[in-house]
């Protein structure tokens, strides 16, 4: 009896997870129709890291960064949002990762004063360095990226042909490692895909396979 290699077993395991997720999504997730009866295409955003409720969230309209963080019950610790950055509009499939960086330490006067630094110095004389009190403040960083390929596929969000890996491609039914390598080699030769239709030019993908695969991909500009 022929045994599967460890790599083949891993691919089968990933495919099983993908199929299970797809079935769960199909039978338990029902987009609400709009006024014309058409299903509303909801925006999927994943929020991870230093938030109170990490997870994947659905929005009726594209949210901004602040809205997505608030949907995840906010940051674990109080932090200020940059006004311009917090208004960034997120597209479906976005991954927000909130991390806490090394604390920033700065010196603060020992006693708050309504006087300006110049007035205070004129009244009390210059403060010595050792008189300042060290204040420690954690720095929050928010990174905007893309959800993992297996999660994108579960929610029927196309993968970007110019960023997928061989491992990502092998998650798609009908694409094995050899075909995935051909697709990556074609991308490298052409310095990127200009359109999904270029898949027809990949060796091993004919018109029939293209029709099967095209729904899984997009090309980001």
Buried (B, 14 or more C-beta within 10 A) or exposed (E): EEEEEEEEEEBEEBBEEBEEBBEEEEEEEEEEEEEEEEEEEBBBBBBBBBBEEBEBBBBEEBBBBBBBBBBBEBBBEEBEBEEEEBEBEBBBBBBBBBEBEEEEEEEEEEEEEEEEEEEBEEEEEEBEEEEEEEEEEBEBEBEBEBBBBBBBBBBBBBBBBBEBEBBBBBBBEEBEBEBBBBBBEBBEEEEEBEEBEBBBEBEBBEEEBBEEBBEBBBBEE
